[in-house]
Amino acid sequence: MAAAAQEGKNSGDNSFQPRLQPLPKGGPTPRTADGHPDLSGVWFPGTTGGYDTSSPPAQRQFDPKVTPEEKPPLQPWAAAKIKSMTAVDFELGRASVNCLPRGTPGMFLLNPYPTKLVQTRDELIQLSELNNNFRVVHTDGRPHAKDPDPTFNGDATAHWEGDTLVIDVIAIDERTWNNFVGWFHSDQEHVIERLTRPSENYLVYQVTIEDPKVLTKPWTSAPRQWSLSHEDLEEYYCTNNQEVQQYQSLKEKDGGSGK
């Protein structure tokens, strides 16, 4: 397990459950030869640098009492569409049920597993333990490809604004969702991701989503914390998932109601 301070917790049945504690800030922000923050490392969502299975968990990516997060400002028709979705519709739309990539920004927003960043002079490489997905983002400020075909991770280009890496993404496959409960998007979705490393042990991710066909205005997430680990990524593939056939059969059996 990732290195982190631990303390014991009695669960009430005399069992001893380790409880991970938030990592200290660590040293100053590591930097590359050109002075930019070095975002490289293996990162876990939350503050403990690893999985925290204690109840309630010590780790959290942000505190909604301190930094409230607005619900997605859906246009009325989009809100009605999501409201009409049944439990089976939700399951059939989930990436995990379909063995599909989370895409952008799901590789960060919808990923409870560690991710590894490798930073070179002109690229940021993101390796995800979840389904062993990856993406390569050019950080030299180049323009988007002309009329790019939609992909799960989209067409991305990045540049530095001070100590923040700003990633601009378009042409995102419409099969991806922006949350776990049906927030779909159109072919006009535009995602702006911001990454910074305020100290050795922490990475901060924040995203703005623009979608003139689905949203009434742009939506910006609360800044989410990721914490440094010293583990290798494991092999995790979604293979031969039979849930899709089961849910489709259930929907057909119920006459399409999916209740």
C-alpha positions in Angstrom: 0.0 0.0 0.0 1.1 3.5 -0.7 3.2 5.1 2.0 1.1 7.3 4.3 0.7 7.9 8.0 -1.8 5.5 9.6 -3.7 5.1 12.8 -5.8 2.3 14.2 -9.6 2.4 14.4 -11.8 0.0 16.3 -14.8 -0.9 14.2 -16.9 -2.0 17.2 -16.3 -5.7 16.7 -12.8 -5.6 18.2 -11.3 -5.7 14.7 -8.5 -3.3 13.9 -8.9 -1.3 10.7 -6.0 0.9 9.5 -7.1 4.4 8.6 -5.0 6.3 6.1 -4.3 10.0 7.0 -3.9 12.9 4.5 -0.4 13.3 3.3 1.6 16.3 4.4 2.3 18.8 1.6 5.8 17.5 1.3 8.6 19.5 -0.2 8.3 22.3 -2.8 6.9 21.7 -6.2 9.3 19.7 -8.4 10.2 21.5 -11.5 11.6 20.6 -14.9 14.7 22.1 -16.5 12.6 24.8 -18.2 11.0 25.9 -14.9 7.6 24.4 -15.2 6.0 22.3 -12.5 6.8 18.6 -13.1 3.4 16.8 -13.0 5.0 13.4 -13.2 4.1 10.8 -10.7 1.5 8.1 -9.7 -1.6 9.9 -8.3 -4.6 8.7 -6.3 -7.8 10.6 -6.0 -8.1 12.2 -2.6 -5.5 13.1 -0.1 -4.1 9.9 1.3 -1.8 8.7 -1.5 -3.7 5.4 -1.7 -7.0 3.6 -1.2 -8.8 4.4 2.0 -11.5 1.8 2.8 -12.2 3.0 6.3 -15.7 4.3 7.1 -16.1 7.1 6.7 -13.0 7.5 4.5 -10.4 10.1 5.5 -9.7 11.0 1.9 -11.8 13.4 -0.2 -11.1 15.3 -3.3 -12.8 18.5 -2.2 -15.0 19.6 0.7 -18.4 20.8 -0.6 -18.9 22.8 2.6 -15.8 24.8 1.8 -15.9 24.7 -1.9 -19.5 24.1 -3.1 -19.9 22.8 -6.6 -22.7 23.9 -8.9 -24.9 21.2 -10.5 -24.6 21.0 -14.3 -26.8 23.8 -15.7 -28.7 21.7 -18.1 -31.1 23.0 -20.7 -34.7 22.0 -19.9 -34.9 19.4 -22.6 -31.6 17.8 -21.4 -32.8 17.8 -17.8 -36.1 16.2 -18.9 -34.2 13.5 -20.9 -32.1 12.5 -17.9 -35.1 12.6 -15.5 -36.9 10.2 -17.8 -34.1 7.6 -17.8 -34.8 4.4 -15.9 -32.4 2.5 -13.7 -31.7 0.2 -16.6 -31.0 3.2 -18.9 -28.5 4.4 -16.4 -26.7 1.1 -16.3 -26.7 0.7 -20.1 -25.1 4.1 -20.4 -22.3 3.6 -18.0 -18.8 3.2 -19.4 -18.0 0.4 -16.9 -21.0 -1.7 -18.0 -20.0 -1.3 -21.7 -16.3 -1.8 -21.1 -15.7 1.7 -22.7 -13.1 4.3 -21.8 -14.2 7.1 -19.4 -12.9 9.6 -22.0 -12.3 13.3 -21.2 -12.8 14.6 -18.6 -13.8 11.2 -17.2 -10.2 10.0 -17.0 -10.0 12.4 -14.0 -13.6 13.1 -12.9 -14.9 9.5 -13.0 -11.8 7.6 -12.1 -11.5 6.1 -8.6 -8.2 4.4 -9.5 -4.7 5.7 -9.7 -3.3 7.5 -12.8 0.3 8.0 -13.8 1.5 11.2 -15.5 4.8 11.3 -17.4 5.9 14.8 -18.4 8.4 15.4 -21.2 9.5 18.7 -22.7 6.6 18.8 -25.2 4.1 16.2 -24.0 2.1 15.1 -21.0 1.3 11.3 -21.1 -1.5 10.1 -18.9 -1.7 6.4 -18.1 -4.8 5.1 -16.3 -4.9 1.9 -14.3 -8.6 1.8 -15.2 -8.9 -0.3 -18.4 -5.2 0.6 -19.0 -6.3 3.6 -21.0 -3.8 6.3 -22.0 -3.6 9.6 -23.8 -0.8 11.8 -25.1 -1.3 15.6 -24.9 1.1 18.0 -26.7 2.0 20.9 -24.5 3.6 23.1 -27.1 0.5 25.1 -27.8 -0.1 23.8 -31.2 -3.6 24.3 -32.8 -6.2 21.7 -32.9 -6.3 19.3 -35.8 -8.5 20.6 -38.7 -11.9 18.9 -38.5 -10.8 16.1 -36.1 -12.8 12.8 -35.9 -14.4 12.3 -32.5 -12.5 10.1 -30.1 -13.0 9.1 -26.5 -10.2 11.4 -25.3 -10.9 14.0 -27.9 -8.4 16.3 -29.8 -6.3 17.9 -27.1 -3.7 20.7 -27.1 -2.1 22.3 -24.1 -0.1 25.3 -23.0 1.3 26.7 -19.8 -0.3 29.7 -18.0 2.2 30.4 -15.3 2.4 27.2 -13.2 -0.9 25.8 -14.6 -1.1 23.5 -17.5 -4.2 24.3 -19.5 -5.5 21.5 -21.7 -8.1 22.4 -24.4 -10.1 19.5 -25.7 -12.7 19.2 -28.5 -14.1 16.4 -30.7 -15.1 14.1 -27.8 -17.0 10.9 -28.6 -20.7 11.4 -27.6 -20.8 8.0 -25.9 -19.0 9.4 -22.9 -20.7 10.9 -19.8 -19.5 13.7 -17.6 -20.8 12.1 -14.4 -22.2 8.8 -13.3 -25.8 9.7 -13.6 -26.5 10.5 -17.2 -24.9 13.8 -18.0 -24.5 13.3 -21.7 -23.0 15.8 -24.1 -23.2 16.9 -27.7 -20.7 17.1 -30.5 -20.1 20.7 -29.5 -18.7 19.9 -26.1 -15.5 21.9 -25.3 -13.5 20.9 -22.3 -10.8 23.0 -20.6 -8.7 21.1 -18.0 -6.3 22.8 -15.6 -3.6 20.9 -13.8 -1.1 22.2 -11.3 1.1 20.8 -8.6 1.1 23.1 -5.6 3.5 21.0 -3.6 5.5 17.7 -3.8 2.6 15.5 -2.7 -0.4 17.1 -4.3 -1.9 17.6 -7.8 -4.9 19.8 -8.4 -7.3 19.2 -11.3 -10.1 21.5 -12.3 -12.3 21.4 -15.4 -14.6 23.7 -17.3 -17.2 22.2 -19.6 -18.9 24.2 -22.4 -21.7 22.7 -24.4 -24.1 25.1 -26.1 -26.4 22.3 -27.2 -26.9 20.8 -23.7 -25.9 23.4 -21.1 -27.3 26.9 -20.4 -23.8 28.2 -19.5 -20.3 26.7 -18.9 -19.9 24.6 -15.8 -16.7 24.6 -13.7 -15.8 21.9 -11.2 -14.5 22.4 -7.8 -10.7 22.0 -7.7 -10.1 18.3 -7.0 -7.0 17.0 -5.2 -4.9 14.0 -6.2 -2.1 12.8 -3.9 1.2 11.2 -4.7 1.8 7.5 -4.4 4.8 5.3 -4.9 3.1 2.3 -6.4 3.2 0.9 -9.9 -0.1 0.8 -11.9 -1.7 -2.6 -12.0 -3.2 -4.4 -15.0 -6.9 -3.8 -15.0 -9.0 -4.7 -18.1 -12.8 -4.9 -18.5 -13.3 -8.0 -20.6 -16.3 -10.1 -21.8 -18.8 -8.1 -19.7 -22.2 -9.8 -19.8 -24.0 -7.1 -17.9 -24.9 -5.4 -21.2 -26.8 -8.4 -22.5 -28.5 -8.9 -19.1 -29.7 -5.3 -18.9 -30.9 -5.3 -22.5 -32.8 -8.5 -21.9 -34.4 -6.9 -18.8 -35.4 -3.9 -20.7 -37.0 -6.0 -23.5 -38.7 -8.2 -20.9 -40.3 -5.1 -19.3 -41.5 -3.8 -22.6 -38.8 -1.1 -22.7 -39.7 0.5 -19.3 -36.5 -0.7 -17.7 -37.9 -0.4 -14.2 
